[in-house]
Amino acid sequence: MSRRPSPIPLEHIHITVPAHEKQRVELLLFSTAEQRVPYGAWQSFILERIREFFDYTTLDLTPYGYPAGFFVRGPKGMIEVVRQRLEGEEK
């Protein structure tokens, strides 16, 4: 039985990364049950990082009395709630 075509077109990408960074990710993805990195684990990991890059935002905490260089990063909706709470505490 053949596979159905994906409704979302897929593209192959090829990247080169430092060996120690690849090893760190493989340790994170490694499955002790399978004794290897599971099929599709790299794809899932990379897609999560891509989505985070586009869907996350950063809030600088300096205007709220924190030292320079303090910030929080997360989903846009969560950052908006944090910003509103910080502004509410200021008033």
N, C-alpha and C positions, 0 to 999 in steps of 0.2 A: 504494500500500500504506500503510495507516494504522499509526501507532505503537502499540505495546503500552502499556497503562497501567502506570505505575510501581508496583512493589509497595510502595513507601514514599510515602505522600501528600506532595505538595509544596505549599508555601504561598508566595505572593508577599509580599515585604516591600519597602518603599520607605523609603530613608533620605536624609538630607541631611548632607553633610560639607563641611568647608572646601575650597575649590577647590585650594589647594596640596597638601592631603593626597590628594585624588583624583588629582592629577597625579603625585604620588610613586608611588602604587600603579600607575597606568597605565604609568609608565616601567618598573616592575618586571615587569608582565605583558605588555608590548609584544613582539610577535614580529617580528623583522626579516625573516623569511621571508615572513610574511603582510602585513607593513607595516601592522599594526593589532593591537589587543588581540584574541586569538582568542575565538571563541564559547565561552562557558562558563568562561572564565578567572576572571571576577569571582566566579562562583558557587563555583568550586573554592577560590579564595582565602578567601572569607568562611567557607565550611564548615570549612576547616582552622583558621582562627582560633577559631571556635566550639568545635571539638573540643579545641583546645589549652586554651581557657578552662576547660573542664570536666574534662579528663583530666590536666592538668599540676598540679604542686604546687610549693611553694617551701620551701627549707630555709635557715634562718637560720644563718650560719656563726659568729656571735658566741660561742656556747658552746664552740666548738672552737678558740678562740684568735685568731680573725680580728677585725679592727676592726669596730665597729658599722656596720651598713649593708651588709656583705658578705653576699650570699646567692647561691644557685644555683636555677634554675628549670628543670624538665623533666618528663618522664613520671614518674608516681608510682613505677614499678618502678625506674627509674634513680636517683631521689632516695633511695629506700630503700637501694640498694647503696652510694651515696655516704655516707649516714649511717652504715651499718654499718662501712664502711672507716675513716671518721673516728673512730668510737668504738673500733675495733680498734687504731688508731694511738695513741690516748690511753692505753690500758692498758699 
